[in-house]
Amino acid sequence: MASPVDADTSSGQSAAGIPVARVGAPEDIANAVSFFVGEDAGFVSGQVQAAWAGLAVGRVDQSL
């Protein structure tokens, strides 16, 4: 996840290796939490959610 300290120096390099092609922000986690505590996720229970930006799947060729 990006922080103000490393945002200027390494976010471009880091994003190159992430399947979604960007560094995560606190809002990304907040949006997921908001969904899972809301009515739309009423049928979901007992899950562990990983916020890995697709790293478990692998790199996707963005040029296609």
N, C-alpha and C positions, 0 to 999 in steps of 0.2 A: 504494500500500500504506500502511496506517495505521502511524503511529509514535506513541510516547508523547507527543511534543511536540505533534502536531496532532490527536490523537484527540478531545480535548474540544471544540475550537473548530470544526473543519470537517468532521468525519465525517458529520454529518447532512446538510450541504449537498452534500458530495461524493456520498453515496449516492443522492441524488435523481436524479442524472444517469447512474447506472450501471444497466444492464439487470438485473443480479442483485440490485439494491437494497441493496447493502452494500459497504463498503470492504473491500478484501482484507487478509488477515492473513498473517504469515509461515507459519502452519500450512497455508494454502491451497497455497502453493508446495511445502512439505514433503510434503504428501499426494500431489501430482502426481509429484514426484520419486520418492517411495516406490513408486508404481504402476509407473512406467517402468523402475525398476531391479529390479522383482520378476518372478516367474514368470508372472504374468497378462499381462504385456506382452512375452512371449517372442517373439512374431511381429512386433513393431513394431521397426523399425530405421530409422536415417537421417532422423529427423523433427526439425523445429524446432517447438517448442510455444510458443504465445503465451498468456500469462495475462492476458487483457484483460477478463475479467468480462463478456463479451458485447458490449463496445463496438464491435467490428467488425460486429456484426449490427444494432445499434440499440436504441433504447429500446422496451420492451414495456409495454403498458398493464397495470399490476398490478391494476386495479380489475375486470377481467373475471372 
